[in-house]
Amino acid sequence: MKANKIMISATDLDRLRRLIDSSRRPGHRDADNLDALEFELDRAVVRKGATPSGVVALGSWVRMRDLDSERELSYQIVLPKHANVEEKRISVLAPIGTALLGCRVGSIVEWTVPSGERRFKILEVQHQTESEAVAA
């Protein structure tokens, strides 16, 4: 979990709260991830307008560096229905998606995976709405 508060637009907050509500059912495969996302949303700083440049929002492309391997990676953060690993579209419910949401360029993002702790530094954020990306 992130130590600092994240920033999110009121529009993304609304979309993500609806996603959480609609996904809450016994045995849902993302139950633990729903709780993690809800925790982050509960403590987020909410902006009325668009998310500022350099802050990861729903639909953003994020370029980051793995601090252990020095390898650079790029992913787009999307709703689960648009996730596609081959196209580098990662669900906001995936641990990496939740970890990146609302963070800023320069932030070090950590999350736990089965093989241990992963640490990445956010190098660049390009805003693109999810609908623009899916239509492309």
SULUR-V681186 format. One line per field, one symbol per residue. burial: b if it has 24 or more other ideal C-beta (glycine too) atoms within 12 Angstrom, else e. Layout:
burial=???
//
This chain:
burial=ebeeebbbbeebbebbeebbeebeeeeeebeebbebbbebbeebeeeeeebeeebbbbbbbbbbbeeeeeeebbbbbbbbebbeeeeebbbbbbbbbbbbbbbbbebbbbbeeeeeebebbbbbbbbbbbeebeee
//
